């Protein structure tokens, strides 16, 4: 309770000091309304802290309590994308030529236009080896 009274008293002192200042272009009524809102927010915060202190069994604990309500940090990052599955030899498609002994990836410049698609597992089983240019990727 002492904390609440001290905070509210400090807010009232600040409000009175702000009202005494002139030259901000607002009327005394406008400044008073603004300061009343600030005092109301401070009183709400202090009440929340007093409730939390009471829930924790008083302020005599060894762990200091935060002076502001704790809120989880906002998620500013998007979660990382799920890992992509690495193609297995059975599912990965490579290309071979009728006369060659190498297997190629789809964009390989050595493949030209006569590529026959097959699975990597089949190409390996038939004795094809990776292309020196594309590595079969």
C-alpha atoms as one frame of an Amber mdcrd trajectory, in Angstrom:
protein
   0.000   0.000   0.000   2.850   2.387   0.747   4.128   1.972  -2.806   0.744
   2.870  -4.268   0.446   5.995  -2.170   3.977   7.120  -3.033   3.449   6.637
  -6.762   0.103   8.386  -6.823   1.463  11.245  -4.666   4.382  11.681  -7.055
   1.969  11.757  -9.984  -0.144  14.411  -8.293   2.941  16.543  -7.581   3.956
  16.210 -11.235   0.434  17.154 -12.298   0.421  20.265 -10.159   3.845  21.279
 -11.478   2.706  20.755 -15.063  -0.395  22.839 -14.467   1.757  25.641 -13.130
   3.755  25.755 -16.368   2.378  27.962 -19.072   3.055  28.393 -22.743   2.195
  24.972 -24.177  -0.911  26.347 -25.903  -3.387  24.197 -23.988  -5.912  25.459
 -21.515  -5.669  24.552 -17.849  -8.694  22.278 -18.297  -7.005  20.394 -21.162
  -3.801  19.947 -19.182  -5.735  18.832 -16.108  -7.679  16.245 -18.132  -4.453
  14.890 -19.602  -2.828  14.632 -16.199  -5.889  12.983 -14.677  -5.578  10.297
 -17.332  -1.910   9.774 -16.455  -2.725   9.506 -12.733  -5.499   7.015 -13.529
  -3.097   4.819 -15.542  -0.504   4.960 -12.749  -3.109   4.011 -10.163  -4.193
   1.028 -12.306  -0.578  -0.137 -12.673   0.103   0.195  -8.955  -3.074  -1.716
  -8.125  -2.005  -4.521 -10.455   1.381  -4.683  -8.728  -0.207  -4.738  -5.301
  -2.404  -7.626  -6.391   0.625  -9.498  -7.713   2.539  -8.880  -4.484  -0.394
 -10.221  -2.493  -0.537 -13.322  -4.731   3.155 -13.954  -4.090   2.657 -13.770
  -0.354   3.816 -10.239   0.380   6.837  -8.171  -0.504   9.171  -9.895   1.975
  10.415 -12.456  -0.581  13.993 -12.590  -1.778  13.127 -12.166  -5.450  12.634
  -8.529  -6.490   9.404  -7.859  -8.325   9.349  -6.004 -11.638   8.058  -2.438
 -11.543   6.111  -2.824 -14.761   3.696  -5.546 -15.815   5.591  -8.306 -17.577
   4.429  -9.060 -21.080   5.919 -11.530 -23.510   8.057  -9.932 -26.209   6.355
  -9.438 -29.524   7.224 -11.932 -32.213   9.179  -9.847 -34.673  10.648 -12.707
 -36.629   8.798 -15.106 -38.804   9.392 -18.727 -37.905  11.972 -20.499 -40.046
  10.565 -22.517 -42.926  10.277 -26.242 -42.378  13.276 -28.178 -43.632  12.934
 -29.381 -47.183  13.116 -33.069 -47.772  16.301 -34.212 -49.479  15.370 -36.227
 -52.534  16.172 -39.887 -52.240  17.894 -41.720 -55.115  14.563 -43.345 -55.882
  12.702 -40.035 -56.203  15.347 -37.819 -57.803  15.186 -37.587 -61.590  18.366
 -37.478 -63.656  18.897 -37.601 -67.412  21.046 -39.900 -69.517  21.872 -39.983
 -73.201  21.626 -43.014 -75.501  25.356 -43.121 -76.149  26.767 -41.657 -72.916
  27.937 -43.142 -69.627  27.127 -40.134 -67.414  23.941 -38.941 -65.770  23.041
 -35.246 -65.780  20.818 -32.717 -64.007  17.963 -31.083 -65.939  19.866 -27.869
 -66.714  23.234 -29.366 -67.659  24.765 -27.870 -70.805  26.372 -31.225 -71.650
  22.950 -32.864 -71.848  21.816 -30.973 -74.942  18.460 -32.227 -76.215  18.645
 -36.018 -76.169  18.204 -36.725 -72.445  16.133 -39.639 -71.232  14.730 -39.216
 -67.699  15.181 -41.939 -65.075  15.551 -42.148 -61.328  18.986 -41.678 -59.830
  18.739 -45.168 -58.352  18.173 -46.664 -61.808  21.030 -44.649 -63.323  23.417
 -45.860 -60.609  22.215 -49.452 -60.987  22.923 -49.298 -64.740  26.468 -48.075
 -64.130  26.066 -44.392 -65.015  28.379 -41.984 -63.183  27.828 -38.273 -62.456
  28.618 -35.669 -65.078  31.869 -33.773 -64.463  30.152 -30.454 -65.187  26.861
 -30.634 -63.232  27.511 -33.563 -60.891  24.105 -34.926 -61.832  22.326 -32.083
 -60.027
